[in-house]
């Protein structure tokens, strides 16, 4: 998750501008409203642009601005117009910019907030509540499809919204990968790997995720190619750190080693048993050098140690 840039999306009246200002004070980073940026560049208000040039022209200005921001890698907090995510190219640009947070709100809430506001060109009609419902329904999928985080903000005060967002952006996404035969814990060589089964390990990791407030996904496969595919997928899905127990692939899979080396997020190699006091072939790890740390001989506790290491490393660099 890119914590350096936060994009607030949502329908008009959802509180994007106010929330953006509060977050700016809290995080000590600049905040911009894309509507205001366009107004300054055009020398007139959004309402005047709609009246003189039409909505299509205004939407083209939004796209051009987002593309410029993405190219310049602008950082900070950005509140975007309610209709901005409707264009598919805009949704892609928003995701490129940073973490997209959708402030989801009910039509009735929007109406109560904006019923006296005459500056909203799309609501200048005989039945604004009906218009709000129609627009929200048509835009809902666009908002949700580009959002990394969705918050239902009806009934929430600004302080509560701010604190919820702060908790969410602190949340890390970690991945635990288990290689061949790890799923046979509790069955295989109990004197070496212990009597706890694989579900015990999954429950232990889930408890750690709850305690730390982070998202920790677990993947297991007995197939080399599937493990490589999952490592590569981590490059695209926002994973911030990997714990990997490659099992027997540790000792000869240069393909897994190359996959690990191809992504620069922190990685920890874990082994349940003390590999340095077992057979000679187990003392050799071709994947170790592609990781930031190796932990062995700590039993299942080694997974928790690896997760702690990743959390500390990510905090230092974020």
N, C-alpha and C positions, 0 to 999 in steps of 0.2 A: 504494500500500500504506500503510495506516494504521499507522505505527510507534509511535504513542503508546499503543496498547492491543494487547496480545498475549493471545490466547485459546488455551489448551492443552487439546486434546481427545484422547480415546483411552480404551482399555479400562482397567479397574481394574488396578493393578499395572504400568502402562506407564511410570510415573515422573513423572507430571504435577506432583505436589506438590513433589517434590525439585527437578526442573528449574525450576519456577517460582521457588523460593527462590533458586537459583543465579543465574537471570536477574535477579531483583530486586536482588541485591547488585551484579551487573555493570552494570546499567543505572541503578541508583539510583532505582528507582521502586517504589511499593507493590505488594505481591502479596496476592491473596486466593484462598481455596479456596471455591467456591460451596457445597460440602457443609458446610463449617465455618460459613459465614455462616448457612445455614438452621438448623443446630444451635443457634447462639447465639440466633436469633430464636425458635425453638420451645422452647428450654430443655431439649432432650433430643437423644440421638444419632440418626443416620440409622437405625441398627438398631432403635431404640425406635419411631421414626416408622413404619417398615415394619410392626413388630409390632402397634402400636396403631391406626394409621390406614390402613395398606395402601399399596401402591406407587402407586396412582393419585393418592392425596392428595399423596404426596411429589413426584410429577412435576408436579402443579399448582403446588406451591411453587417448583419450579425455573423454570417458565415465568414465574410472577409476578416472581421475582427478576430474571430476564434482561430482562424488559420494563422494570422499574424502572431497571435499569442502563443500558439503551439510551436511555431518556427523559432520564436525568440525564447521559448522555454520560460515563460513568465511564471513567477512564483508569488504566492500570497493567497488571499481569499477572494474569490470572485462570485458575485451573485449575478445570475443570468436571467434574461427575460423569460416570462412564462411560456412563450411559444418557441423559444430557441431549440429545445431538444426535438421538436417535431420533425425537422429535416434529418434524414439518416446521416448525412455527412457531418452535421453538427454534433450528433451523438458520438460519432467516432472521434471528432476533434476534442470534445469534452473529456472523453476517457483518456486521450493522450495527455491532456493538461494536468490531470491529477486525480484525487479522490472525489468522486461525485456523490453528493449527499442529497437525496430527494426528501423534501419536507412535504409530506402528504397530508392533505386537509380535505374536509368535507365541503360540498357546495354551500351548505347553509352557513358555515363559518365564514367562508369567503364573502358571501352576500352581506352578512352583518358587518363585516369589517369595511366593505367598499361601497355600500349602498349610497353614501353621500359623496363619493369621490367622482368628480366629473372629468378627471384627467385620463381615465382609462377608455381609449377609443373603442375597444371591442365590447364594452358594456353599455354603450350609449344606444339603448334600444328600449322598447316598451316593456319587456319582461326580462330584466337582467338575471334573475335567479335561474330562469329556464336556460338562458344563454350560458350561464356559468356551468350548469349541469352538462349541457351539450359539449362545451369545450373541454371540461374535465374528463368526460367519458372518452372523447376523441384523442386526448393527449396521454391518458393514463399509461398505456402500453409503452409509449415513447419515454416517459419519465422513468418507469420501472426498468426498462431494458438498458438504460445507460447508467443506472445508479449502482454504486458500490455499497451504499448504505441507504436504507429506507426508514424514515422516522414518521410515525403518525403523531402529528403535533396538535391535534384538536384538544383543547383543554389544558395544554401545557403552557406554562409561563416561559418567558424568554430565558430566565436563569436555568430552568429545568432543561430546556432544549439545549442550551450551551453546555451544560454538564454532561448530558447524554452524548452529545457529539464528541466532547473531550474523551469520554470513556471509549467510544467507538474508534476514534482515530489512534488511540493508544493500543488497541487490540492488534496483536500480531497473528499472522497466518503461518503456522509451522506444519511440516510434513514429516511423518515417520514412515520409513520404508523398511519392510521386513522381507528378506529373501527366502530361499528354499528351506523348507522343513521347520521354519519358525512357527508355523501354524500347528506343528506337532508338539508344542510345549506340553508337558505333563504326560506325554506318551513316550517320547524318545529319551533315552539315556538320563533318567531322572537323577542319577547321582552326579551328573555333570551340569544339567540345565535346570534342575529343580523339579518340584512336584506341581507347581502352579501351572494351569493350562493357559492357552492363548487368550481366552476370554478374560482371564484375570489380568493379563497384560493390557488388553484393550480398556478394561474398566479403570485400571490404574492411570493410564494416559488420559482418559476422559476426566477423571477426578482432578488431575493436574491442570487440564485445560480450564475447568470450572474455577479452581483455586486461583489461577493466574489471570483469568479473564481473557484468555487467548483462544484462538481457533486452532486446534491441533487435529489434523487429518491423519488417518493411518491407512497404509496400503500394503498388501502382502501378495507376493506371487512366487511360484516355484519356477518361473520361466524368465530367462535372462532378457529376452526382447521386451517383455512386458515391463520389467523394472526400468529398462532404458527409456521406454516410452513415457513412463510416469515421471522420470527425472526430467525429460525434455518438456513435458507438460507443465512442470513447475516453473519453467522459464516464462510461461505465458499467463499463468493463473494467479499471480500475485503472491506466491509462496515466498516467505522471507528467510526461511532457514530449514535445513533438512537434517534429520537424524536417520542414519541408515545402518542397518545390520545386513550386510550382503550375504550372510551365511557362507556356504562353501565357495561362492563366487568371489569372496574376498581374496582368495589365493591365486586366482588365474584369470579373472574377467577384466581384461584390458578395455573391453567395450564399455563396461559399467564405469570403469575408471575414467575413460574419455568423456562419458556423458556427465559425470560429476564435475570434471574439470571445465566443462563447457559453460557452466553457469557460475557466477561469481558470488552468489549468496553464501553465508556461512554454513558449513556442513560438519557434522560430527559422525564418525564411525563408531559403532557400539558392538561389543561382543559380550554375551552373557557369561561365558566361561573365561578362565585365565588362559588365553591362547599361548602365552609365553611359557607355560608349564605343561604343554600337551605335545602332540606329535610335531616333528620338525616342520612339516609342510604348513601347519597352522600358524607358525611364527612369521610367515611371509604374507604381507598384505600388499597387493598391487593397487588397492584403492585408497590406502591411508594417505598418500602424498597429495591426493586430490581433495582431502578434507582438512579442516582447521584443527581438528583434535581427534584423538583415538582414545576410547574408554573401554577397558576390558577387565574381566574378573570381578565385577561388582554385582553380578546377578541382574535381576530385572531393575534394580535400583540404578543401574547404569543409564537406563533410558531417561530417568528423571534428572540425573546429573547432566546429561547431554542437553535436555530441554532447558535447564537452568543456564547452561553455558550460552546457548543460542539467544535466550532472552537478554542476558547481560550484554552480549556482543551487539545485538541489534539496537539496544538502547543507547549504547555508546556511539554508534554510527548514525543514528537517526536524528 
